[in-house]
Amino acid sequence: MKLTVFILILFTVASVFGQSDLDKLVATERSFAATALDKGTRSAFLEFMSSDALVFSPDRAPAKELWTARPESPSALIWAPNFGDISTNGLLGYTTGNWEYRAKGRSDSPSAFGNFVTVWLRQPSGQYKWVLDIGTSHAKPDKYSEDFSKAGNASTSVAADIPSAADSANRFFEAVTKQGIQRAYALFADNDVRFYRENEFPAIGRSALIDRIKKDKGTFVFPKRSVFFESADIAYVNNSYTFIPENGPVQNGNFLQIWKFVNGKWKIVLDLFKPIPPKSN
């Protein structure tokens, strides 16, 4: 399987006010959430997105087109980043955390819950804009959290001649086809991989992910070509997937994987699958 690889041009902008790149990224995510409460969700998403950003509502769609067409609403979407990471050159990063939906506004009781993943790209101006936003829903959690923690496998520099993450992603998808998806995760998932599935709480750990995959009785099929972005030691790939169960209807959806160069190897550090609900007749 071959991936279409787009290597992003790397550039460096000096940190200001003593903030690290990750600090600035998390501050941007928090400002994004605050703007949604202050100006409305639609205005906030349009303000903080890149021109070519993607959303999944529930299928993949151009974010600018979708949010421009969507009217403002009195409802409130409240969220906070709980975890994040960024490439060593400060160009590409991601944040993930919990969200709540309140139909009548911020003072209303929350009626829907879930987790989000936002991928961010630093612009020539030095600002961060989000390029991909995807999430999952689940039951009401024990609590809503504003706590934040950084990746424990952070590195300060990466050699310029490290192998492309696309090579490892190729081997992952080849392993899915030849050896099965459980074996593929055993080979390529990080020990502390975070994974997300619709209607389930997020979980952490390679063993936990493999145990979760064992519940999927069937075959996963991925496209032969995917769009792939990488910068220094962080990369991400997203595309569609098809799950053919042993019994039951075929499921189509979209997935996001974030890869990181850890201890000399590219590993999957975040894995999210979002099914597309079947169309009603």
N, C-alpha and C positions, 0 to 999 in steps of 0.2 A: 504494500500500500504506500502511495506517495502522498505527501502533504504539500500544498502550496505554501511556500514559506515567504513571509514578508518580514525581513529584518529591519527593524526600526532604526533610524539614524540616531546615534547616541550623541547626546550633548550634555553639558554640565552647567548648572546655574548655581552660583554660590548661595549657601544658606544665609538667611537673614535673621536678625534678632536672636541668634543663638539656638534657633529651632533646628532639630534634625529634619531630614526629609520626611520621615514617618510622622513626626509631630505635626508638620505642616499638612500632610495628607489627612490625618485624623481630624485636625482642626477644620479642614475643608469639608469633610463629611458631616461634622457637627454643625457647621454653618449651613450646610445644605438642609439638614433636618430642621434647624431653627427657622430658616427662611420659609420652609413649607408651612410652619405654623403661623408665621407672621404674614406672608403674602399669599399663601395657598399652595397646594401641592403642584398644580399645573405650572404656576409661575416659577417655582423652585426647580422643578425638573428641567424646564427650558433654560433657566439661567445657568445651571451647573453642568449641562451636557455638552459634549463635543458635537460638531456638526454632523458627524457620521455615526453617532452613538446608536446602540441596539438595545431594545427591550424585548421582553417575552411576556405577551399579554393575551392568551397564554403562549401563542406561537411567536417565533422570531419576527420582529418588525422594526423599521427605522424609527428611532425614538422621536426625532424632531417632528416627523409627519404625524405620528400617533398623538403626541402631547399637544401639538398645535391644534389638531382637530377636536381635542377633548375640551369640553367647557369647564369653567371653574365650578367647584362644588363646595358646599358648606362642610362637607365631611373632613375629617382630619386623619392623616397618616403620620403616625408618630414612630420614630425609630432612633436607635443609637448604635454606634459601632462598639463591638465587644472584643474584636481581634483584628489585626491587620499586619501587613508586611509590605516591603518595598524593595526594589532592586538596588544594588549597591551604588549605581549611578544616579539614583533618585528619579528615574524616568517613568518606570512602570510599577504600579502598586495595586493593592486591593484592600478593601475593608469588608467585614462581615459582622452582622449583629442581629438583634431582635427588632421586630416591628409590631405595632398594634394599629388596628383600623377602628375609627370611631365615626359612626355614620352621621351623627348630628353635630359634630364638632369636638373640639378638644375637651370640653367639659362632659361629654357623653361617656357612657361606659363602653369599653372596648368590646367589639363583637367578632373580631377576626384577629388571628395571631399567626406569626411566622418568623422566618429568618431571611435575610437578604445577603447577596454578595454583589459588591460594586467594584468594577475594575476601573482604575484611574490612569490617565496619561498626562504627564506634564507638558504644558504647551510652551511655545517659544517665549511667551511672556513670563514664564515661571509659575503661572497658575496651574492648578490641577483641574481637569475636566473629566467627567466620567464618560467612558466609552462603551460600557456594558453594564446592564443592571438586570439581575435575575433573582428570583427568590422562591421559597416554598412556604406552604401553609401547614399549620398543625393545630392541635388542641391548645387550650389555654395553659401556659406554663405556670409553674409555681410562683414565679415573680418576673416582672419586667426589670431588666438590668441596664445600667449605664456604665458598668465597670468595663475597663479596657485592659487587655494584655497584649504584649508584643510576641512575635515569633521567637521561640527559644533557640532556633538554629541560625540566628542572624550572623552574617559575615560582614567584614569591613571592606574587603577587596576581592576581586575575582580576576584571574589571569585573562588576558585578551584572547588567548587561543583555546578556550574551552570548547568542547564539541557542541554542536547545535542541539537544542532541546528537541527539535523536530526528529532527529535520528532516534532518540529514545521513545518519542511518541509513536513513531513508525513501528518500532519493535513491540510496543504495548499493543497496538491494534493487530499486528501480526500474531502476537501471542493469544489474543482473544479468539482469532479465527482458528488457529492451529491447536491451542492447548486449553481453551476455555477462559472465561472472564475471571474465574477465581484464581487461576494460575497467573494470569496477567497482573492482577493486583498484588499477588504475593511477590512478584518480581519487581514491580515498579512503584508501589505505594510506599510513602514514607511511614515510619513507625507511628508518627503523630498526625497522620492524614485526617483532615476534617471532611465529613461527608454528609450530604443532605439528600433526603428523599421526601417526596410529597406526602403529606399527612403523617409525618414522623418527626420526632424531635431530632435535631442534629446530634451527631455522635463523633467521637474521636478514636483513632487507633486502627492500624492495619488489620489486626485480628478481628476487631469488631466489624470492620467493613467486609471482610471475607465472610464472616458469619451472616451478615445481612444479605450478601449476594447469594448465599446458599438458598435463601428463601425464593429467589427468582428461578423457578423451574422452567427453563426454556433457553432460547438462544438470542443473543444480542447481535445485531448487524449494524455496522457503521458505514458511512459513505467512504468511497475510495479516496476522496480528496477533501481536505479540511483547510480552512483559513487559520493560520498560526502566527502568533506574534511573540517575539521574545526580545528581551533587553537585559544584557549582563546576566544575572543569575535568576531572573524571574521570567516565566513564559506562561502563556495561556492559549488554550484551544477550545473552540466551541463549535458545535455542529448538531445536526439532527441524529437520531438513532431510531432503530426499530427493534422492538422486543417481541419475539415470536414464542408465546408460551406453549407448554405441552398441552394445556387445556385452556380454552378461553379465547377471547378476541385478541388480535394483534394490537400492540400498543406502539404509538409513535410519540416522539417527544424530542427535546433538546437537552444537550448536556454541556457542562462547563468543567474543564479541568485546569487547575493552576499547577504548574511545575516549578520546582526550585532546584538549583544546583547545590547539593548538600554532600559534603565529604567526598567530593570528586565524582559524584553521580547525579544525574537528573532524576528527581523523584516527584511523584504526584503528592502535593500537599493539601489540595482541596478538590473535591469531587462532588458534582451536583447533577442530578437527573430530574428533569421536569417534564412529565407527560403532558400531551395535548389531549384534552377531553374529547371524546368522540362527538361528532356532530349529530344533533338530534334530527330525526326525520320530520 
